[in-house]
Amino acid sequence: MGTTVCELTWIVYLLPDFGVQIPTPIPFLCDNQAALHIVANPVFHERTKYLEIDCHLIRDKFREGLITPSHVSSRNQLADIFTKSLPGPLFHSLLSKLALVNIDARPACGGDVGDCGLLVRHHISQEQSP
């Protein structure tokens, strides 16, 4: 989370130089409820010393209004498709949310690519004939 917040901070400072304004706060979705509790509760983080620097950074950016951390269910965590082995139905559900396009799909005219070329050439030659 700390690395992502650092990247967001950098992007928010960089993009105005290109004339792009980023609306803040930026929604910051996390599937780790313990991390969200640590950010929200200053007392709770004292028990987790190894997270201290990240917690302070994330809490500061939350207080500054850069991010609004909120929970996202693991079933809706799109990044899991790239990082975890998932059961078939969940994999296909997340895959459909990516809106991927098959660039190797057959042409709309049907048949072989060579057939489409012939159809296009035939159509062009008919237009050019008097």
N, CA, C and O atoms as a printed pandas DataFrame, in Angstrom:
     atom_number atom_name residue_name chain_id  residue_number  x_coord  y_coord  z_coord
0              1         N          MET        A               1    0.820   -1.186    0.000
1              2        CA          MET        A               1    0.000    0.000    0.000
2              3         C          MET        A               1    0.868    1.254    0.000
3              4         O          MET        A               1    0.549    2.239   -0.667
4              5         N          GLY        A               2    1.958    1.211    0.747
5              6        CA          GLY        A               2    2.830    2.374    0.832
6              7         C          GLY        A               2    3.430    2.741   -0.516
7              8         O          GLY        A               2    3.504    3.918   -0.868
8              9         N          THR        A               3    3.855    1.739   -1.268
9             10        CA          THR        A               3    4.440    1.979   -2.587
10            11         C          THR        A               3    3.406    2.588   -3.531
11            12         O          THR        A               3    3.717    3.502   -4.295
12            13         N          THR        A               4    2.197    2.086   -3.475
13            14        CA          THR        A               4    1.139    2.604   -4.340
14            15         C          THR        A               4    0.813    4.050   -4.000
15            16         O          THR        A               4    0.613    4.873   -4.894
16            17         N          VAL        A               5    0.760    4.362   -2.707
17            18        CA          VAL        A               5    0.491    5.744   -2.292
18            19         C          VAL        A               5    1.621    6.667   -2.745
19            20         O          VAL        A               5    1.365    7.798   -3.156
20            21         N          CYS        A               6    2.856    6.203   -2.677
21            22        CA          CYS        A               6    3.984    7.009   -3.172
22            23         C          CYS        A               6    3.843    7.264   -4.671
23            24         O          CYS        A               6    4.075    8.382   -5.132
24            25         N          GLU        A               7    3.467    6.246   -5.431
25            26        CA          GLU        A               7    3.275    6.407   -6.869
26            27         C          GLU        A               7    2.141    7.376   -7.171
27            28         O          GLU        A               7    2.259    8.216   -8.064
28            29         N          LEU        A               8    1.035    7.263   -6.426
29            30        CA          LEU        A               8   -0.086    8.183   -6.624
30            31         C          LEU        A               8    0.331    9.620   -6.321
31            32         O          LEU        A               8   -0.042   10.543   -7.045
32            33         N          THR        A               9    1.097    9.805   -5.262
33            34        CA          THR        A               9    1.569   11.141   -4.896
34            35         C          THR        A               9    2.408   11.726   -6.030
35            36         O          THR        A               9    2.230   12.886   -6.403
36            37         N          TRP        A              10    3.309   10.933   -6.569
37            38        CA          TRP        A              10    4.165   11.377   -7.659
38            39         C          TRP        A              10    3.335   11.749   -8.889
39            40         O          TRP        A              10    3.570   12.786   -9.510
40            41         N          ILE        A              11    2.367   10.901   -9.238
41            42        CA          ILE        A              11    1.530   11.151  -10.412
42            43         C          ILE        A              11    0.706   12.423  -10.240
43            44         O          ILE        A              11    0.560   13.204  -11.180
44            45         N          VAL        A              12    0.166   12.633   -9.029
45            46        CA          VAL        A              12   -0.649   13.821   -8.774
46            47         C          VAL        A              12    0.195   15.087   -8.888
47            48         O          VAL        A              12   -0.315   16.122   -9.318
48            49         N          TYR        A              13    1.459   15.032   -8.518
49            50        CA          TYR        A              13    2.337   16.194   -8.668
50            51         C          TYR        A              13    2.845   16.354  -10.099
51            52         O          TYR        A              13    3.131   17.474  -10.522
52            53         N          LEU        A              14    2.961   15.275  -10.842
53            54        CA          LEU        A              14    3.505   15.316  -12.194
54            55         C          LEU        A              14    2.488   15.772  -13.235
55            56         O          LEU        A              14    2.806   16.614  -14.075
56            57         N          LEU        A              15    1.286   15.240  -13.194
57            58        CA          LEU        A              15    0.315   15.474  -14.248
58            59         C          LEU        A              15   -0.100   16.938  -14.431
59            60         O          LEU        A              15   -0.362   17.334  -15.567
60            61         N          PRO        A              16   -0.174   17.757  -13.388
61            62        CA          PRO        A              16   -0.497   19.173  -13.633
62            63         C          PRO        A              16    0.509   19.874  -14.545
63            64         O          PRO        A              16    0.150   20.843  -15.214
64            65         N          ASP        A              17    1.752   19.411  -14.587
65            66        CA          ASP        A              17    2.730   19.988  -15.515
66            67         C          ASP        A              17    2.328   19.751  -16.966
67            68         O          ASP        A              17    2.761   20.483  -17.856
68            69         N          PHE        A              18    1.507   18.738  -17.211
69            70        CA          PHE        A              18    1.018   18.432  -18.548
70            71         C          PHE        A              18   -0.403   18.952  -18.766
71            72         O          PHE        A              18   -1.029   18.651  -19.782
72            73         N          GLY        A              19   -0.901   19.721  -17.821
73            74        CA          GLY        A              19   -2.240   20.291  -17.934
74            75         C          GLY        A              19   -3.352   19.342  -17.548
75            76         O          GLY        A              19   -4.511   19.588  -17.883
76            77         N          VAL        A              20   -3.034   18.265  -16.851
77            78        CA          VAL        A              20   -4.044   17.282  -16.440
78            79         C          VAL        A              20   -4.257   17.411  -14.939
79            80         O          VAL        A              20   -3.325   17.253  -14.150
80            81         N          GLN        A              21   -5.492   17.698  -14.558
81            82        CA          GLN        A              21   -5.823   17.800  -13.143
82            83         C          GLN        A              21   -6.455   16.491  -12.670
83            84         O          GLN        A              21   -7.325   15.933  -13.338
84            85         N          ILE        A              22   -6.017   16.024  -11.540
85            86        CA          ILE        A              22   -6.533   14.783  -10.957
86            87         C          ILE        A              22   -7.512   15.152   -9.849
87            88         O          ILE        A              22   -7.147   15.856   -8.908
88            89         N          PRO        A              23   -8.755   14.682   -9.955
89            90        CA          PRO        A              23   -9.694   14.960   -8.863
90            91         C          PRO        A              23   -9.308   14.167   -7.616
91            92         O          PRO        A              23   -9.071   12.961   -7.685
92            93         N          THR        A              24   -9.248   14.840   -6.503
93            94        CA          THR        A              24   -8.940   14.170   -5.238
94            95         C          THR        A              24  -10.141   14.294   -4.321
95            96         O          THR        A              24  -10.905   15.250   -4.454
96            97         N          PRO        A              25  -10.332   13.397   -3.425
97            98        CA          PRO        A              25   -9.483   12.269   -3.088
98            99         C          PRO        A              25   -9.619   11.142   -4.115
99           100         O          PRO        A              25  -10.656   10.965   -4.755
100          101         N          ILE        A              26   -8.535   10.398   -4.239
101          102        CA          ILE        A              26   -8.481    9.259   -5.146
102          103         C          ILE        A              26   -8.977    8.028   -4.398
103          104         O          ILE        A              26   -8.468    7.720   -3.320
104          105         N          PRO        A              27   -9.967    7.314   -4.951
105          106        CA          PRO        A              27  -10.414    6.084   -4.287
106          107         C          PRO        A              27   -9.265    5.074   -4.241
107          108         O          PRO        A              27   -8.639    4.784   -5.260
108          109         N          PHE        A              28   -9.002    4.553   -3.069
109          110        CA          PHE        A              28   -7.895    3.619   -2.859
110          111         C          PHE        A              28   -8.486    2.329   -2.310
111          112         O          PHE        A              28   -8.768    2.228   -1.116
112          113         N          LEU        A              29   -8.673    1.350   -3.178
113          114        CA          LEU        A              29   -9.336    0.106   -2.803
114          115         C          LEU        A              29   -8.323   -0.916   -2.305
115          116         O          LEU        A              29   -7.253   -1.090   -2.887
116          117         N          CYS        A              30   -8.682   -1.583   -1.222
117          118        CA          CYS        A              30   -7.788   -2.554   -0.604
118          119         C          CYS        A              30   -8.629   -3.718   -0.090
119          120         O          CYS        A              30   -9.705   -3.513    0.473
120          121         N          ASP        A              31   -8.133   -4.948   -0.285
121          122        CA          ASP        A              31   -8.881   -6.109    0.211
122          123         C          ASP        A              31   -8.387   -6.564    1.582
123          124         O          ASP        A              31   -8.831   -7.595    2.086
124          125         N          ASN        A              32   -7.486   -5.816    2.183
125          126        CA          ASN        A              32   -6.941   -6.152    3.494
126          127         C          ASN        A              32   -7.581   -5.250    4.550
127          128         O          ASN        A              32   -7.182   -4.097    4.711
128          129         N          GLN        A              33   -8.569   -5.778    5.263
129          130        CA          GLN        A              33   -9.278   -4.965    6.256
130          131         C          GLN        A              33   -8.371   -4.575    7.410
131          132         O          GLN        A              33   -8.541   -3.497    7.980
132          133         N          ALA        A              34   -7.422   -5.411    7.766
133          134        CA          ALA        A              34   -6.498   -5.069    8.856
134          135         C          ALA        A              34   -5.700   -3.826    8.504
135          136         O          ALA        A              34   -5.497   -2.960    9.355
136          137         N          ALA        A              35   -5.242   -3.724    7.257
137          138        CA          ALA        A              35   -4.491   -2.546    6.827
138          139         C          ALA        A              35   -5.366   -1.299    6.893
139          140         O          ALA        A              35   -4.892   -0.231    7.282
140          141         N          LEU        A              36   -6.626   -1.421    6.521
141          142        CA          LEU        A              36   -7.530   -0.269    6.594
142          143         C          LEU        A              36   -7.767    0.163    8.029
143          144         O          LEU        A              36   -7.864    1.358    8.306
144          145         N          HIS        A              37   -7.863   -0.797    8.951
145          146        CA          HIS        A              37   -8.024   -0.452   10.369
146          147         C          HIS        A              37   -6.774    0.238   10.902
147          148         O          HIS        A              37   -6.872    1.161   11.710
148          149         N          ILE        A              38   -5.613   -0.199   10.459
149          150        CA          ILE        A              38   -4.365    0.415   10.907
150          151         C          ILE        A              38   -4.296    1.871   10.449
151          152         O          ILE        A              38   -3.861    2.742   11.202
152          153         N          VAL        A              39   -4.726    2.133    9.218
153          154        CA          VAL        A              39   -4.717    3.498    8.696
154          155         C          VAL        A              39   -5.701    4.376    9.480
155          156         O          VAL        A              39   -5.404    5.532    9.781
156          157         N          ALA        A              40   -6.855    3.827    9.802
157          158        CA          ALA        A              40   -7.890    4.610   10.468
158          159         C          ALA        A              40   -7.662    4.777   11.965
159          160         O          ALA        A              40   -8.116    5.764   12.543
160          161         N          ASN        A              41   -6.970    3.837   12.607
161          162        CA          ASN        A              41   -6.841    3.839   14.057
162          163         C          ASN        A              41   -5.376    4.007   14.463
163          164         O          ASN        A              41   -4.597    3.065   14.315
164          165         N          PRO        A              42   -4.982    5.171   14.967
165          166        CA          PRO        A              42   -3.577    5.400   15.314
166          167         C          PRO        A              42   -3.060    4.515   16.442
167          168         O          PRO        A              42   -1.856    4.269   16.516
168          169         N          VAL        A              43   -3.919    4.038   17.308
169          170        CA          VAL        A              43   -3.481    3.207   18.422
170          171         C          VAL        A              43   -3.179    1.793   17.945
171          172         O          VAL        A              43   -2.225    1.175   18.418
172          173         N          PHE        A              44   -3.961    1.281   17.031
173          174        CA          PHE        A              44   -3.827   -0.092   16.570
174          175         C          PHE        A              44   -2.471   -0.337   15.921
175          176         O          PHE        A              44   -1.926   -1.434   16.044
176          177         N          HIS        A              45   -1.916    0.652   15.235
177          178        CA          HIS        A              45   -0.671    0.430   14.499
178          179         C          HIS        A              45    0.533    0.255   15.411
179          180         O          HIS        A              45    1.562   -0.245   14.959
180          181         N          GLU        A              46    0.447    0.642   16.661
181          182        CA          GLU        A              46    1.573    0.497   17.578
182          183         C          GLU        A              46    1.954   -0.969   17.770
183          184         O          GLU        A              46    3.102   -1.275   18.093
184          185         N          ARG        A              47    1.013   -1.860   17.578
185          186        CA          ARG        A              47    1.286   -3.292   17.729
186          187         C          ARG        A              47    1.962   -3.883   16.496
187          188         O          ARG        A              47    2.457   -5.009   16.537
188          189         N          THR        A              48    1.983   -3.139   15.418
189          190        CA          THR        A              48    2.545   -3.647   14.164
190          191         C          THR        A              48    3.733   -2.783   13.766
191          192         O          THR        A              48    3.635   -1.962   12.854
192          193         N          LYS        A              49    4.850   -2.971   14.449
193          194        CA          LYS        A              49    6.008   -2.095   14.285
194          195         C          LYS        A              49    6.612   -2.150   12.886
195          196         O          LYS        A              49    7.094   -1.131   12.392
196          197         N          TYR        A              50    6.599   -3.314   12.232
197          198        CA          TYR        A              50    7.235   -3.415   10.930
198          199         C          TYR        A              50    6.468   -2.647    9.849
199          200         O          TYR        A              50    7.011   -2.413    8.769
200          201         N          LEU        A              51    5.244   -2.256   10.111
201          202        CA          LEU        A              51    4.450   -1.483    9.159
202          203         C          LEU        A              51    4.471    0.014    9.468
203          204         O          LEU        A              51    3.768    0.790    8.821
204          205         N          GLU        A              52    5.261    0.416   10.438
205          206        CA          GLU        A              52    5.175    1.775   10.967
206          207         C          GLU        A              52    5.330    2.857    9.905
207          208         O          GLU        A              52    4.515    3.779    9.855
208          209         N          ILE        A              53    6.347    2.773    9.057
209          210        CA          ILE        A              53    6.587    3.830    8.070
210          211         C          ILE        A              53    5.451    3.883    7.058
211          212         O          ILE        A              53    4.946    4.963    6.754
212          213         N          ASP        A              54    5.043    2.732    6.534
213          214        CA          ASP        A              54    3.936    2.707    5.583
214          215         C          ASP        A              54    2.657    3.254    6.206
215          216         O          ASP        A              54    1.915    3.996    5.563
216          217         N          CYS        A              55    2.404    2.889    7.454
217          218        CA          CYS        A              55    1.187    3.353    8.124
218          219         C          CYS        A              55    1.169    4.865    8.240
219          220         O          CYS        A              55    0.145    5.497    7.978
220          221         N          HIS        A              56    2.285    5.448    8.629
221          222        CA          HIS        A              56    2.342    6.904    8.768
222          223         C          HIS        A              56    2.148    7.578    7.416
223          224         O          HIS        A              56    1.416    8.562    7.310
224          225         N          LEU        A              57    2.794    7.057    6.392
225          226        CA          LEU        A              57    2.668    7.632    5.059
226          227         C          LEU        A              57    1.221    7.575    4.577
227          228         O          LEU        A              57    0.678    8.580    4.119
228          229         N          ILE        A              58    0.608    6.425    4.677
229          230        CA          ILE        A              58   -0.766    6.252    4.199
230          231         C          ILE        A              58   -1.722    7.103    5.025
231          232         O          ILE        A              58   -2.614    7.748    4.472
232          233         N          ARG        A              59   -1.544    7.112    6.336
233          234        CA          ARG        A              59   -2.406    7.923    7.198
234          235         C          ARG        A              59   -2.259    9.407    6.869
235          236         O          ARG        A              59   -3.252   10.134    6.832
236          237         N          ASP        A              60   -1.024    9.863    6.629
237          238        CA          ASP        A              60   -0.808   11.276    6.285
238          239         C          ASP        A              60   -1.505   11.636    4.977
239          240         O          ASP        A              60   -2.150   12.680    4.890
240          241         N          LYS        A              61   -1.384   10.796    3.971
241          242        CA          LYS        A              61   -2.020   11.074    2.674
242          243         C          LYS        A              61   -3.537   11.004    2.784
243          244         O          LYS        A              61   -4.243   11.714    2.067
244          245         N          PHE        A              62   -4.042   10.162    3.666
245          246        CA          PHE        A              62   -5.479   10.097    3.918
246          247         C          PHE        A              62   -5.945   11.392    4.581
247          248         O          PHE        A              62   -6.964   11.958    4.186
248          249         N          ARG        A              63   -5.216   11.855    5.571
249          250        CA          ARG        A              63   -5.569   13.102    6.264
250          251         C          ARG        A              63   -5.441   14.321    5.355
251          252         O          ARG        A              63   -6.210   15.273    5.487
252          253         N          GLU        A              64   -4.469   14.302    4.427
253          254        CA          GLU        A              64   -4.292   15.404    3.473
254          255         C          GLU        A              64   -5.400   15.427    2.424
255          256         O          GLU        A              64   -5.578   16.432    1.735
256          257         N          GLY        A              65   -6.138   14.342    2.296
257          258        CA          GLY        A              65   -7.217   14.272    1.318
258          259         C          GLY        A              65   -6.790   13.742   -0.038
259          260         O          GLY        A              65   -7.529   13.878   -1.013
260          261         N          LEU        A              66   -5.605   13.137   -0.120
261          262        CA          LEU        A              66   -5.144   12.579   -1.394
262          263         C          LEU        A              66   -5.875   11.280   -1.724
263          264         O          LEU        A              66   -6.235   11.050   -2.879
264          265         N          ILE        A              67   -6.097   10.434   -0.724
265          266        CA          ILE        A              67   -6.736    9.127   -0.949
266          267         C          ILE        A              67   -7.905    8.941    0.006
267          268         O          ILE        A              67   -7.966    9.557    1.070
268          269         N          THR        A              68   -8.820    8.087   -0.394
269          270        CA          THR        A              68   -9.882    7.615    0.504
270          271         C          THR        A              68   -9.845    6.092    0.463
271          272         O          THR        A              68  -10.398    5.472   -0.445
272          273         N          PRO        A              69   -9.181    5.490    1.465
273          274        CA          PRO        A              69   -9.108    4.027    1.479
274          275         C          PRO        A              69  -10.469    3.407    1.779
275          276         O          PRO        A              69  -11.201    3.875    2.651
276          277         N          SER        A              70  -10.790    2.366    1.055
277          278        CA          SER        A              70  -12.025    1.636    1.323
278          279         C          SER        A              70  -11.816    0.162    0.967
279          280         O          SER        A              70  -10.899   -0.191    0.226
280          281         N          HIS        A              71  -12.669   -0.665    1.501
281          282        CA          HIS        A              71  -12.532   -2.103    1.343
282          283         C          HIS        A              71  -13.191   -2.567    0.046
283          284         O          HIS        A              71  -14.266   -2.097   -0.327
284          285         N          VAL        A              72  -12.530   -3.489   -0.622
285          286        CA          VAL        A              72  -13.104   -4.169   -1.774
286          287         C          VAL        A              72  -13.028   -5.666   -1.471
287          288         O          VAL        A              72  -11.997   -6.165   -1.021
288          289         N          SER        A              73  -14.101   -6.356   -1.715
289          290        CA          SER        A              73  -14.152   -7.792   -1.455
290          291         C          SER        A              73  -13.129   -8.524   -2.316
291          292         O          SER        A              73  -12.849   -8.118   -3.444
292          293         N          SER        A              74  -12.586   -9.584   -1.784
293          294        CA          SER        A              74  -11.622  -10.383   -2.547
294          295         C          SER        A              74  -12.238  -10.930   -3.824
295          296         O          SER        A              74  -11.533  -11.142   -4.810
296          297         N          ARG        A              75  -13.529  -11.157   -3.817
297          298        CA          ARG        A              75  -14.202  -11.673   -5.007
298          299         C          ARG        A              75  -14.249  -10.631   -6.121
299          300         O          ARG        A              75  -14.432  -10.980   -7.287
300          301         N          ASN        A              76  -14.086   -9.363   -5.773
301          302        CA          ASN        A              76  -14.113   -8.290   -6.766
302          303         C          ASN        A              76  -12.731   -7.686   -7.006
303          304         O          ASN        A              76  -12.607   -6.663   -7.680
304          305         N          GLN        A              77  -11.705   -8.310   -6.462
305          306        CA          GLN        A              77  -10.337   -7.792   -6.596
306          307         C          GLN        A              77   -9.780   -8.222   -7.951
307          308         O          GLN        A              77   -9.327   -9.354   -8.120
308          309         N          LEU        A              78   -9.822   -7.310   -8.903
309          310        CA          LEU        A              78   -9.443   -7.613  -10.277
310          311         C          LEU        A              78   -7.983   -8.034  -10.399
311          312         O          LEU        A              78   -7.651   -8.840  -11.269
312          313         N          ALA        A              79   -7.116   -7.516   -9.559
313          314        CA          ALA        A              79   -5.689   -7.839   -9.641
314          315         C          ALA        A              79   -5.420   -9.315   -9.326
315          316         O          ALA        A              79   -4.382   -9.844   -9.725
316          317         N          ASP        A              80   -6.327   -9.982   -8.624
317          318        CA          ASP        A              80   -6.131  -11.386   -8.270
318          319         C          ASP        A              80   -5.979  -12.281   -9.495
319          320         O          ASP        A              80   -5.335  -13.327   -9.420
320          321         N          ILE        A              81   -6.563  -11.883  -10.616
321          322        CA          ILE        A              81   -6.463  -12.708  -11.820
322          323         C          ILE        A              81   -5.013  -12.818  -12.284
323          324         O          ILE        A              81   -4.646  -13.790  -12.944
324          325         N          PHE        A              82   -4.190  -11.832  -11.944
325          326        CA          PHE        A              82   -2.787  -11.830  -12.336
326          327         C          PHE        A              82   -1.868  -12.426  -11.282
327          328         O          PHE        A              82   -0.728  -12.779  -11.587
328          329         N          THR        A              83   -2.345  -12.545  -10.042
329          330        CA          THR        A              83   -1.454  -12.927   -8.951
330          331         C          THR        A              83   -1.816  -14.221   -8.246
331          332         O          THR        A              83   -1.005  -14.737   -7.478
332          333         N          LYS        A              84   -3.007  -14.764   -8.476
333          334        CA          LYS        A              84   -3.442  -15.945   -7.731
334          335         C          LYS        A              84   -4.029  -16.997   -8.657
335          336         O          LYS        A              84   -4.480  -16.701   -9.764
336          337         N          SER        A              85   -4.010  -18.221   -8.179
337          338        CA          SER        A              85   -4.702  -19.302   -8.854
338          339         C          SER        A              85   -6.151  -19.267   -8.376
339          340         O          SER        A              85   -6.420  -19.407   -7.183
340          341         N          LEU        A              86   -7.075  -19.081   -9.304
341          342        CA          LEU        A              86   -8.480  -18.899   -8.933
342          343         C          LEU        A              86   -9.337  -20.045   -9.452
343          344         O          LEU        A              86   -9.008  -20.658  -10.467
344          345         N          PRO        A              87  -10.443  -20.337   -8.755
345          346        CA          PRO        A              87  -11.385  -21.330   -9.278
346          347         C          PRO        A              87  -11.981  -20.837  -10.603
347          348         O          PRO        A              87  -12.077  -19.631  -10.830
348          349         N          GLY        A              88  -12.371  -21.747  -11.454
349          350        CA          GLY        A              88  -12.873  -21.428  -12.786
350          351         C          GLY        A              88  -13.918  -20.327  -12.856
351          352         O          GLY        A              88  -13.730  -19.362  -13.598
352          353         N          PRO        A              89  -15.028  -20.437  -12.100
353          354        CA          PRO        A              89  -16.069  -19.411  -12.209
354          355         C          PRO        A              89  -15.568  -18.010  -11.817
355          356         O          PRO        A              89  -15.908  -17.026  -12.474
356          357         N          LEU        A              90  -14.772  -17.922  -10.764
357          358        CA          LEU        A              90  -14.246  -16.619  -10.344
358          359         C          LEU        A              90  -13.271  -16.087  -11.388
359          360         O          LEU        A              90  -13.272  -14.893  -11.686
360          361         N          PHE        A              91  -12.435  -16.970  -11.947
361          362        CA          PHE        A              91  -11.496  -16.562  -12.995
362          363         C          PHE        A              91  -12.248  -15.971  -14.184
363          364         O          PHE        A              91  -11.885  -14.901  -14.673
364          365         N          HIS        A              92  -13.288  -16.654  -14.652
365          366        CA          HIS        A              92  -14.041  -16.179  -15.813
366          367         C          HIS        A              92  -14.813  -14.899  -15.497
367          368         O          HIS        A              92  -14.974  -14.040  -16.364
368          369         N          SER        A              93  -15.286  -14.770  -14.262
369          370        CA          SER        A              93  -15.974  -13.541  -13.861
370          371         C          SER        A              93  -15.018  -12.346  -13.911
371          372         O          SER        A              93  -15.357  -11.297  -14.459
372          373         N          LEU        A              94  -13.834  -12.509  -13.340
373          374        CA          LEU        A              94  -12.853  -11.418  -13.360
374          375         C          LEU        A              94  -12.348  -11.153  -14.780
375          376         O          LEU        A              94  -12.115  -10.005  -15.158
376          377         N          LEU        A              95  -12.183  -12.215  -15.555
377          378        CA          LEU        A              95  -11.723  -12.063  -16.936
378          379         C          LEU        A              95  -12.710  -11.236  -17.749
379          380         O          LEU        A              95  -12.302  -10.412  -18.568
380          381         N          SER        A              96  -13.999  -11.447  -17.529
381          382        CA          SER        A              96  -15.006  -10.681  -18.274
382          383         C          SER        A              96  -14.963   -9.198  -17.902
383          384         O          SER        A              96  -15.317   -8.348  -18.719
384          385         N          LYS        A              97  -14.539   -8.880  -16.689
385          386        CA          LYS        A              97  -14.449   -7.471  -16.258
386          387         C          LYS        A              97  -13.265   -6.744  -16.882
387          388         O          LYS        A              97  -13.236   -5.513  -16.894
388          389         N          LEU        A              98  -12.292   -7.482  -17.399
389          390        CA          LEU        A              98  -11.134   -6.853  -18.023
390          391         C          LEU        A              98  -11.456   -6.277  -19.402
391          392         O          LEU        A              98  -10.708   -5.440  -19.907
392          393         N          ALA        A              99  -12.549   -6.709  -20.014
393          394        CA          ALA        A              99  -12.980   -6.233  -21.328
394          395         C          ALA        A              99  -11.871   -6.407  -22.368
395          396         O          ALA        A              99  -11.556   -5.485  -23.120
396          397         N          LEU        A             100  -11.288   -7.601  -22.395
397          398        CA          LEU        A             100  -10.238   -7.897  -23.355
398          399         C          LEU        A             100  -10.831   -8.133  -24.743
399          400         O          LEU        A             100  -11.967   -8.591  -24.871
400          401         N          VAL        A             101  -10.067   -7.822  -25.760
401          402        CA          VAL        A             101  -10.495   -8.016  -27.136
402          403         C          VAL        A             101   -9.532   -8.987  -27.805
403          404         O          VAL        A             101   -8.317   -8.858  -27.659
404          405         N          ASN        A             102  -10.057   -9.940  -28.523
405          406        CA          ASN        A             102   -9.244  -10.909  -29.234
406          407         C          ASN        A             102   -8.762  -10.275  -30.535
407          408         O          ASN        A             102   -9.547  -10.091  -31.466
408          409         N          ILE        A             103   -7.484   -9.942  -30.601
409          410        CA          ILE        A             103   -6.964   -9.305  -31.812
410          411         C          ILE        A             103   -6.697  -10.314  -32.915
411          412         O          ILE        A             103   -6.371   -9.931  -34.038
412          413         N          ASP        A             104   -6.830  -11.585  -32.611
413          414        CA          ASP        A             104   -6.622  -12.633  -33.588
414          415         C          ASP        A             104   -7.952  -13.208  -34.071
415          416         O          ASP        A             104   -7.999  -14.320  -34.597
416          417         N          ALA        A             105   -9.022  -12.454  -33.890
417          418        CA          ALA        A             105  -10.353  -12.937  -34.265
418          419         C          ALA        A             105  -10.496  -13.000  -35.783
419          420         O          ALA        A             105   -9.827  -12.267  -36.511
420          421         N          ARG        A             106  -11.355  -13.864  -36.240
421          422        CA          ARG        A             106  -11.628  -13.995  -37.678
422          423         C          ARG        A             106  -12.257  -12.695  -38.190
423          424         O          ARG        A             106  -12.942  -12.004  -37.435
424          425         N          PRO        A             107  -12.034  -12.361  -39.443
425          426        CA          PRO        A             107  -12.636  -11.146  -40.012
426          427         C          PRO        A             107  -14.150  -11.240  -40.055
427          428         O          PRO        A             107  -14.718  -12.332  -40.065
428          429         N          ALA        A             108  -14.789  -10.092  -40.080
429          430        CA          ALA        A             108  -16.245  -10.035  -40.055
430          431         C          ALA        A             108  -16.882  -10.629  -41.301
431          432         O          ALA        A             108  -18.040  -11.045  -41.256
432          433         N          CYS        A             109  -16.147  -10.681  -42.427
433          434        CA          CYS        A             109  -16.732  -11.187  -43.670
434          435         C          CYS        A             109  -16.793  -12.713  -43.681
435          436         O          CYS        A             109  -17.348  -13.307  -44.605
436          437         N          GLY        A             110  -16.226  -13.346  -42.659
437          438        CA          GLY        A             110  -16.261  -14.796  -42.578
438          439         C          GLY        A             110  -15.209  -15.427  -43.464
439          440         O          GLY        A             110  -14.639  -14.769  -44.334
440          441         N          GLY        A             111  -14.962  -16.670  -43.245
441          442        CA          GLY        A             111  -14.008  -17.384  -44.073
442          443         C          GLY        A             111  -12.579  -17.005  -43.768
443          444         O          GLY        A             111  -12.266  -16.553  -42.667
444          445         N          ASP        A             112  -11.730  -17.187  -44.727
445          446        CA          ASP        A             112  -10.293  -16.967  -44.582
446          447         C          ASP        A             112   -9.952  -15.503  -44.850
447          448         O          ASP        A             112  -10.693  -14.804  -45.541
448          449         N          VAL        A             113   -8.837  -15.046  -44.306
449          450        CA          VAL        A             113   -8.381  -13.680  -44.520
450          451         C          VAL        A             113   -8.179  -13.427  -46.011
451          452         O          VAL        A             113   -8.481  -12.339  -46.503
452          453         N          GLY        A             114   -7.673  -14.419  -46.728
453          454        CA          GLY        A             114   -7.472  -14.281  -48.173
454          455         C          GLY        A             114   -8.778  -14.011  -48.898
455          456         O          GLY        A             114   -8.805  -13.236  -49.854
456          457         N          ASP        A             115   -9.874  -14.647  -48.453
457          458        CA          ASP        A             115  -11.184  -14.414  -49.066
458          459         C          ASP        A             115  -11.611  -12.964  -48.904
459          460         O          ASP        A             115  -12.172  -12.375  -49.828
460          461         N          CYS        A             116  -11.348  -12.382  -47.732
461          462        CA          CYS        A             116  -11.721  -10.985  -47.496
462          463         C          CYS        A             116  -10.959  -10.069  -48.430
463          464         O          CYS        A             116  -11.518   -9.118  -48.976
464          465         N          GLY        A             117   -9.668  -10.362  -48.613
465          466        CA          GLY        A             117   -8.873   -9.556  -49.527
466          467         C          GLY        A             117   -9.439   -9.593  -50.930
467          468         O          GLY        A             117   -9.478   -8.572  -51.617
468          469         N          LEU        A             118   -9.884  -10.779  -51.362
469          470        CA          LEU        A             118  -10.466  -10.895  -52.701
470          471         C          LEU        A             118  -11.760  -10.109  -52.790
471          472         O          LEU        A             118  -12.020   -9.455  -53.800
472          473         N          LEU        A             119  -12.583  -10.165  -51.733
473          474        CA          LEU        A             119  -13.838   -9.426  -51.735
474          475         C          LEU        A             119  -13.584   -7.927  -51.790
475          476         O          LEU        A             119  -14.270   -7.208  -52.516
476          477         N          VAL        A             120  -12.604   -7.451  -51.029
477          478        CA          VAL        A             120  -12.302   -6.026  -51.011
478          479         C          VAL        A             120  -11.781   -5.591  -52.377
479          480         O          VAL        A             120  -12.219   -4.573  -52.912
480          481         N          ARG        A             121  -10.840   -6.365  -52.950
481          482        CA          ARG        A             121  -10.295   -6.022  -54.262
482          483         C          ARG        A             121  -11.396   -6.033  -55.327
483          484         O          ARG        A             121  -11.424   -5.165  -56.200
484          485         N          HIS        A             122  -12.302   -7.012  -55.257
485          486        CA          HIS        A             122  -13.411   -7.104  -56.215
486          487         C          HIS        A             122  -14.316   -5.883  -56.090
487          488         O          HIS        A             122  -14.740   -5.320  -57.099
488          489         N          HIS        A             123  -14.615   -5.467  -54.854
489          490        CA          HIS        A             123  -15.476   -4.312  -54.601
490          491         C          HIS        A             123  -14.819   -3.036  -55.114
491          492         O          HIS        A             123  -15.495   -2.198  -55.711
492          493         N          ILE        A             124  -13.528   -2.873  -54.896
493          494        CA          ILE        A             124  -12.808   -1.686  -55.346
494          495         C          ILE        A             124  -12.774   -1.627  -56.880
495          496         O          ILE        A             124  -12.969   -0.567  -57.474
496          497         N          SER        A             125  -12.525   -2.776  -57.504
497          498        CA          SER        A             125  -12.463   -2.782  -58.978
498          499         C          SER        A             125  -13.816   -2.452  -59.583
499          500         O          SER        A             125  -13.868   -1.849  -60.655
500          501         N          GLN        A             126  -14.915   -2.826  -58.934
501          502        CA          GLN        A             126  -16.245   -2.494  -59.439
502          503         C          GLN        A             126  -16.519   -0.992  -59.337
503          504         O          GLN        A             126  -17.169   -0.410  -60.205
504          505         N          GLU        A             127  -16.009   -0.366  -58.249
505          506        CA          GLU        A             127  -16.222    1.073  -58.078
506          507         C          GLU        A             127  -15.438    1.857  -59.119
507          508         O          GLU        A             127  -15.898    2.907  -59.567
508          509         N          GLN        A             128  -14.278    1.379  -59.511
509          510        CA          GLN        A             128  -13.431    2.104  -60.430
510          511         C          GLN        A             128  -13.859    1.905  -61.885
511          512         O          GLN        A             128  -13.455    2.693  -62.741
512          513         N          SER        A             129  -14.638    0.912  -62.187
513          514        CA          SER        A             129  -15.094    0.652  -63.568
514          515         C          SER        A             129  -16.111    1.709  -63.966
515          516         O          SER        A             129  -16.920    2.129  -63.139
516          517         N          PRO        A             130  -16.082    2.158  -65.262
517          518        CA          PRO        A             130  -17.070    3.155  -65.708
518          519         C          PRO        A             130  -18.448    2.574  -65.893
519          520         O          PRO        A             130  -19.376    3.292  -66.264
